[in-house]
């Protein structure tokens, strides 16, 4: 019997879900499992994930992700005794996963959807419809979500995703925390010597790293950090800013830079997207990391003093230095403090306090052994999918509408 992981993800751009799938595929390959990546015929793979393509054993099976059905002769060769787990991060692909479950000859096939975000029409598809019919669609989709939950097909990245789903659809299921997916990154230890060395070097250079996709206003805090940095540079000549990221808002970032004084602009570098290993190295050397969600967590696990930025604002707002007790954790959506005072505090605080708070940021991300067996322990309640024909038709129509709107207005897209 072979254990087989199938990942349905058309491309690997840069983002939290892509990084998770990258680590998931890599880790399972390293543990001797068979890994099949269902992707576009010519998948876009960011440079930061290039090394995945070079790994022995990765099977790339192309399919046309815009289609609502897999081709009849999808090139996947499996044995009846194989134990298969299918994962995806878009509900439309969960329909494809359910279709694949019915088609494969294996006795054990389980399919899972990982809810990737907590706002937007991709998670709450009734939002794309005219307001008048939203209640009808919301009632229907609530029923579909309940069917997926009851069949064990729904998984979550974070408690906030659970809260968003249950609150939006008035769902009162118990013990959903068991459906939060585990860490799939290797463990680290806090390096107090490195933290102390960074603390003592702050008067010579203080490097701030800001990381995120350039998607505004969702991740508009980057623009606010640029404004704050320009103001701080007048007083603290030793500060430098590294921005890791790219995306449709790059022009906004470049316009900000063009308006800055030469001495400020020369202290800012744009690195674009980085490979996971280089990303870790830049974060390890940084004095302060500003980000949100998954990127913030990576910096904290590197032992770097971290500030969680608020989503959906072009100001830099934060709840304070990241720690296990941080209100809202790594995903801040409520109005909070102006980030400037924390930037100043990070520069001026005593060395001992800097090391202590860096350690607290590190401890905010529980250091767990990566669990690559989780998806093979989980089970669907039935051998078939939960969505019926009506569900499949309605959901595909809504996803098509979301896709068309994204083409016109630059909004969300399932590509």
Secondary structure, DSSP 8 states (H G I E B T S, - for coil): --EEEEEE-S-B-SSHHHHHHHHHHHHHHHTT-EEEEEE-TT--B-GGGHHHHTSTTEEEEE--TTSSS--TT------TT-EEEEEESSHHHHHHHHHHHHH---SEEEEEEEE--SSSTTTSGGGGS-HHHHHHHHHHHHHHHHHHHHTT-EEESSHHHHHHHHHHTT---S-GGGGB----S------HHHHHHHHHTTTT-EEEEEE----TTTTTHHHHHHHHHHHHTTT-TTEEEEEE--STTHHHHHHHHHTS-HHHHTTEEEEE---HHHHHHHHHH-SEEEE-HHHHHHHHHTT--EEEEBSS-SS-EEEEE--TT-TTTT-B-S--EETHHHHHHHHHS-HHHHHHHHHHHHHHS------SSHHHH---SSSS-S--HHHHHHHHHHHHHHHHHHHHHS-----
